[in-house]
Amino acid sequence: MAKYIKRFIRPAAFAAAGAALGLAYYSLAGCTGSCPITSSPAITAAYLSVIGLLLSAATAKDKEKEKK
């Protein structure tokens, strides 16, 4: 069970960091109304959390390659 939970800690951390950065970006440089991504804090956080998930997958080490 611990291995199963440990597998999701890294992607969840990247997604949470992306959402936090999205909210920070919205509050510092967000657009008002006309920009589709930065018009709402929820949309900005969602987009950047998806980017965080993609970064997590791109930077993950492949355990099968390490064994060889």
JOURCOR-V793934 format. One record per residue. N is the residue number from 1. OMEGA is omega in degrees with one decimal (NA if undefined). NEAR is the number of other ideal C-beta (glycine too) atoms within 8 Angstrom. D_CENTER is the distance of its C-alpha to the mean C-alpha in whole Angstrom. Layout:
n:N omega:OMEGA near:NEAR d_center:D_CENTER
n:N omega:OMEGA near:NEAR d_center:D_CENTER
This chain:
n:1 omega:-179.0 near:4 d_center:24
n:2 omega:177.9 near:5 d_center:23
n:3 omega:179.8 near:6 d_center:21
n:4 omega:180.0 near:7 d_center:20
n:5 omega:-178.5 near:8 d_center:18
n:6 omega:-179.7 near:7 d_center:17
n:7 omega:-175.9 near:7 d_center:16
n:8 omega:-178.3 near:8 d_center:13
n:9 omega:-178.2 near:8 d_center:12
n:10 omega:178.1 near:9 d_center:10
n:11 omega:178.9 near:10 d_center:7
n:12 omega:178.3 near:8 d_center:8
n:13 omega:177.6 near:9 d_center:8
n:14 omega:179.0 near:12 d_center:5
n:15 omega:178.6 near:13 d_center:3
n:16 omega:177.7 near:10 d_center:6
n:17 omega:177.4 near:9 d_center:6
n:18 omega:178.2 near:16 d_center:4
n:19 omega:178.1 near:13 d_center:6
n:20 omega:176.8 near:9 d_center:9
n:21 omega:176.9 near:10 d_center:9
n:22 omega:177.6 near:15 d_center:9
n:23 omega:177.0 near:11 d_center:12
n:24 omega:178.0 near:8 d_center:13
n:25 omega:179.3 near:12 d_center:14
n:26 omega:-177.4 near:13 d_center:15
n:27 omega:-178.0 near:7 d_center:18
n:28 omega:-172.5 near:6 d_center:19
n:29 omega:-175.9 near:6 d_center:19
n:30 omega:179.0 near:12 d_center:18
n:31 omega:-179.1 near:8 d_center:21
n:32 omega:169.1 near:5 d_center:23
n:33 omega:-171.5 near:5 d_center:24
n:34 omega:-179.4 near:5 d_center:24
n:35 omega:-175.5 near:8 d_center:20
n:36 omega:-177.1 near:5 d_center:19
n:37 omega:-173.4 near:7 d_center:15
n:38 omega:-179.6 near:12 d_center:16
n:39 omega:-179.0 near:11 d_center:19
n:40 omega:179.2 near:7 d_center:17
n:41 omega:179.8 near:10 d_center:15
n:42 omega:179.4 near:6 d_center:13
n:43 omega:179.1 near:11 d_center:13
n:44 omega:178.9 near:15 d_center:11
n:45 omega:179.9 near:14 d_center:9
n:46 omega:179.1 near:10 d_center:8
n:47 omega:-176.9 near:10 d_center:8
n:48 omega:174.0 near:13 d_center:5
n:49 omega:174.6 near:13 d_center:3
n:50 omega:176.4 near:10 d_center:5
n:51 omega:175.8 near:9 d_center:5
n:52 omega:176.6 near:15 d_center:2
n:53 omega:178.5 near:12 d_center:4
n:54 omega:176.0 near:8 d_center:7
n:55 omega:177.7 near:10 d_center:7
n:56 omega:179.5 near:13 d_center:8
n:57 omega:-178.0 near:8 d_center:10
n:58 omega:-177.3 near:6 d_center:12
n:59 omega:-179.5 near:5 d_center:12
n:60 omega:178.3 near:7 d_center:14
n:61 omega:177.1 near:5 d_center:17
n:62 omega:-175.1 near:6 d_center:20
n:63 omega:178.4 near:6 d_center:22
n:64 omega:178.1 near:6 d_center:25
n:65 omega:179.7 near:7 d_center:25
n:66 omega:-178.2 near:7 d_center:25
n:67 omega:-175.6 near:5 d_center:28
n:68 omega:NA near:4 d_center:30
